[in-house]
Amino acid sequence: MNFHEVRFPASLSFGSVGGPERRTDIVTLANGFEERNTPWAHSRRRYDAGLGMRSLDDIETLISFFEARQGQMYGFRWKDWSDYKSGASSADVDKADQIIARGDGKQTEFQLIKTYSSGGFSYVRPIVKPVLGTVKLGLEQDEMREGTDFEINLATGVVTFENAPPDEVEITAGFEFDVPVRFDTDKIQTSVSSFQAGDVPNVPVVEVRV
């Protein structure tokens, strides 16, 4: 897998612009009605890392990171400051933030997920890059202990319980997470004079499936 488990400097991603995108195929019928379909089950996020650059030192850090990833060759972690927690951004992570499954007495592995709800509809997003030391799990009201009751794969977001949760027991989780991304360009163009004049480079970053 062409992916490096390293995070783009969070201080540089702060201030970047980006968010989710969808792909929708729209066909307008002869009667004026539309048919809409999407080939994507999940959204994909795009960002511009260049907007987080504030000094020439930042540019040097960016270039070092870019070269170590060999441009678009290797993916990496990205902190989306507008969406990086299982609950509200203003609240601390809590074990009850998300319901990720219900036990059946047999299954021991579960994928971390985050559910987005509005107007009676919802979208379930798999979380594949949880952040070290932030994952909390609960069975009903009981908090589980990492290393004793469960293990977390930080590269996939899969939780493995030591013992299968009992039948119909609600499994909840709280966590911080990163987005798996890659650079969406094989070149970065910078100029000392233009940067000092306030012209920051364009550094596109796009989410990848892992």
Backbone torsions as a table, in degrees:
resi	resn	phi	psi	omega
1	MET	NA	126.0	-179.3
2	ASN	-83.0	71.2	-178.3
3	PHE	-143.9	131.5	176.0
4	HIS	-102.2	124.9	179.9
5	GLU	-79.1	63.4	178.9
6	VAL	-135.3	142.6	-176.9
7	ARG	-94.2	136.2	169.5
8	PHE	-57.3	136.4	-176.1
9	PRO	-48.2	119.4	-175.4
10	ALA	-62.3	-29.3	179.2
11	SER	-67.3	-25.0	179.8
12	LEU	-90.0	-29.4	177.5
13	SER	-75.3	-21.6	176.4
14	PHE	-67.2	124.5	-177.2
15	GLY	100.9	-8.9	177.4
16	SER	-72.6	161.9	179.6
17	VAL	-113.1	138.7	178.0
18	GLY	167.5	-179.0	-179.4
19	GLY	165.1	-169.7	-175.0
20	PRO	-76.5	149.8	172.1
21	GLU	-130.9	151.7	178.2
22	ARG	-122.9	162.1	173.5
23	ARG	-121.6	119.0	-178.1
24	THR	-124.7	125.5	175.3
25	ASP	-92.3	122.8	-176.5
26	ILE	-119.1	125.4	177.1
27	VAL	-118.1	122.2	177.4
28	THR	-90.7	121.5	-178.1
29	LEU	-80.6	168.6	-177.6
30	ALA	-62.4	-29.4	-179.3
31	ASN	-85.7	3.5	177.4
32	GLY	93.7	-12.9	176.4
33	PHE	-74.9	163.1	-179.5
34	GLU	-117.5	149.2	167.6
35	GLU	-115.4	128.0	-177.0
36	ARG	-123.8	131.3	178.5
37	ASN	-139.6	159.3	177.0
38	THR	-134.2	133.9	176.2
39	PRO	-82.8	-5.7	-176.9
40	TRP	-103.5	125.1	173.4
41	ALA	-78.7	-27.3	-177.6
42	HIS	-128.5	149.0	176.4
43	SER	-71.8	165.1	176.0
44	ARG	-128.8	141.0	-176.2
45	ARG	-104.4	145.1	176.8
46	ARG	-128.0	147.5	179.8
47	TYR	-141.9	162.2	171.7
48	ASP	-118.0	105.1	-176.9
49	ALA	-72.9	-18.1	-176.1
50	GLY	-64.9	-28.7	-176.2
51	LEU	-71.0	-12.9	177.9
52	GLY	-88.5	-2.6	-178.9
53	MET	-77.7	128.1	-177.5
54	ARG	-125.2	-9.1	-178.8
55	SER	-154.2	169.3	177.7
56	LEU	-67.8	-28.2	174.5
57	ASP	-63.5	-37.5	176.9
58	ASP	-62.9	-40.9	178.6
59	ILE	-62.0	-42.1	179.0
60	GLU	-62.5	-41.5	177.6
61	THR	-63.2	-42.7	178.7
62	LEU	-60.2	-47.7	-177.9
63	ILE	-63.3	-40.7	177.8
64	SER	-61.7	-43.3	179.9
65	PHE	-65.4	-42.9	-179.9
66	PHE	-61.8	-45.7	-178.9
67	GLU	-66.5	-39.1	179.4
68	ALA	-66.1	-27.3	176.1
69	ARG	-88.5	-4.6	-177.9
70	GLN	56.1	50.1	179.1
71	GLY	67.7	-123.8	-178.0
72	GLN	-82.5	-1.7	-170.2
73	MET	-65.2	-45.3	-174.4
74	TYR	-118.0	134.3	176.0
75	GLY	-78.1	171.5	-179.1
76	PHE	-159.0	173.2	179.0
77	ARG	-86.5	147.7	179.9
78	TRP	-137.0	131.8	176.0
79	LYS	-91.4	114.2	176.0
80	ASP	-88.6	101.9	-173.0
81	TRP	-63.8	-17.0	179.4
82	SER	-90.8	-8.8	-177.2
83	ASP	-161.7	83.9	-177.8
84	TYR	-135.4	8.4	179.9
85	LYS	-125.7	157.2	178.0
86	SER	-71.0	-24.6	178.3
87	GLY	-118.2	-152.7	179.0
88	ALA	-67.3	143.4	-178.7
89	SER	-61.9	-28.5	-177.4
90	SER	-83.8	-7.8	-176.1
91	ALA	-107.2	155.7	174.6
92	ASP	-72.0	151.6	176.7
93	VAL	-62.4	133.3	-179.6
94	ASP	-129.7	146.2	-177.4
95	LYS	-61.7	-19.5	-177.7
96	ALA	-98.3	10.6	-176.1
97	ASP	-59.1	-45.7	-175.0
98	GLN	-130.9	138.5	169.8
99	ILE	-89.2	115.2	-175.8
100	ILE	-100.2	-18.4	179.9
101	ALA	-178.8	178.4	169.7
102	ARG	-126.0	140.2	-177.9
103	GLY	-69.3	155.6	174.1
104	ASP	-127.1	7.3	-179.7
105	GLY	81.4	-2.9	-177.5
106	LYS	-126.5	-46.0	-175.0
107	GLN	-72.4	137.7	-180.0
108	THR	-116.9	-14.9	-177.5
109	GLU	-110.1	135.5	-178.2
110	PHE	-142.0	141.6	178.0
111	GLN	-86.0	134.0	171.5
112	LEU	-66.0	139.8	178.8
113	ILE	-140.3	160.8	171.4
114	LYS	-130.8	128.8	-178.0
115	THR	-102.8	129.1	177.2
116	TYR	-107.1	121.8	-175.3
117	SER	-124.2	143.9	176.5
118	SER	-164.5	130.1	174.5
119	GLY	59.8	32.5	178.6
120	GLY	85.4	0.0	178.0
121	PHE	-117.3	157.1	-178.1
122	SER	-148.3	158.5	175.5
123	TYR	-129.5	131.8	-178.7
124	VAL	-104.4	119.2	-177.8
125	ARG	-105.5	122.6	174.7
126	PRO	-67.2	136.1	177.1
127	ILE	-106.0	112.2	-172.2
128	VAL	-109.7	-6.5	-179.5
129	LYS	-132.1	67.1	176.3
130	PRO	-66.2	157.3	-177.7
131	VAL	-93.8	136.3	-178.8
132	LEU	-53.2	131.0	174.4
133	GLY	81.4	3.9	-177.2
134	THR	-109.4	-10.8	-172.9
135	VAL	-79.6	125.4	175.4
136	LYS	-123.7	135.6	180.0
137	LEU	-123.2	148.2	177.8
138	GLY	-136.0	145.2	169.9
139	LEU	-114.4	108.5	-170.1
140	GLU	56.4	-114.6	-178.6
141	GLN	-100.8	-2.1	-175.3
142	ASP	-92.4	128.7	177.7
143	GLU	-85.7	133.5	179.7
144	MET	-89.3	157.3	-178.6
145	ARG	-108.8	124.9	178.3
146	GLU	-66.6	137.9	-178.9
147	GLY	90.6	-20.0	177.9
148	THR	-114.7	-54.4	-178.6
149	ASP	-93.3	-25.6	-178.1
150	PHE	-155.7	162.9	172.9
151	GLU	-125.9	149.7	179.5
152	ILE	-121.9	129.3	175.1
153	ASN	-87.7	108.6	-175.7
154	LEU	-71.3	-14.8	-179.8
155	ALA	-89.9	-16.5	-177.1
156	THR	-127.5	-18.8	-177.0
157	GLY	79.1	14.9	178.9
158	VAL	-90.8	128.4	178.2
159	VAL	-98.3	133.1	177.4
160	THR	-119.2	118.4	178.9
161	PHE	-84.3	146.9	175.1
162	GLU	-64.2	-40.3	177.0
163	ASN	-127.8	140.9	-178.6
164	ALA	-60.8	130.0	176.5
165	PRO	-58.7	141.5	-178.7
166	PRO	-59.5	161.3	-178.3
167	ASP	-59.1	130.8	176.2
168	GLU	68.4	6.9	176.3
169	VAL	-76.1	132.4	-178.7
170	GLU	-75.6	126.5	179.5
171	ILE	-103.9	120.2	-178.1
172	THR	-118.3	161.2	-177.8
173	ALA	-152.0	151.3	171.8
174	GLY	-135.0	145.8	-173.8
175	PHE	-171.6	162.0	163.6
176	GLU	-104.0	157.1	-176.8
177	PHE	-151.0	157.0	174.1
178	ASP	-108.6	167.5	176.1
179	VAL	-105.3	130.9	175.2
180	PRO	-76.2	122.0	-175.3
181	VAL	-137.6	176.0	169.6
182	ARG	-144.5	162.9	171.7
183	PHE	-68.1	140.8	179.3
184	ASP	-101.2	31.8	177.5
185	THR	-158.1	154.5	176.0
186	ASP	-106.7	13.1	177.7
187	LYS	-146.2	146.8	174.3
188	ILE	-127.5	123.7	-178.7
189	GLN	-109.4	120.7	179.7
190	THR	-129.7	156.2	176.9
191	SER	-143.8	126.8	-179.3
192	VAL	-59.9	-44.6	-177.5
193	SER	-65.4	-43.2	-178.4
194	SER	-71.0	-34.8	179.2
195	PHE	-66.5	-39.5	178.2
196	GLN	-66.4	-23.0	178.5
197	ALA	-87.7	0.8	176.9
198	GLY	98.7	9.2	-179.7
199	ASP	-97.4	101.6	-177.0
200	VAL	-87.5	153.9	-179.3
201	PRO	-72.3	155.7	174.2
202	ASN	-91.8	120.1	-177.7
203	VAL	-128.9	86.1	-177.8
204	PRO	-72.6	139.0	179.0
205	VAL	-130.8	137.5	-176.9
206	VAL	-131.8	144.1	178.5
207	GLU	-68.3	145.2	176.7
208	VAL	-121.7	155.8	175.5
209	ARG	-86.3	131.3	179.1
210	VAL	-130.8	NA	NA
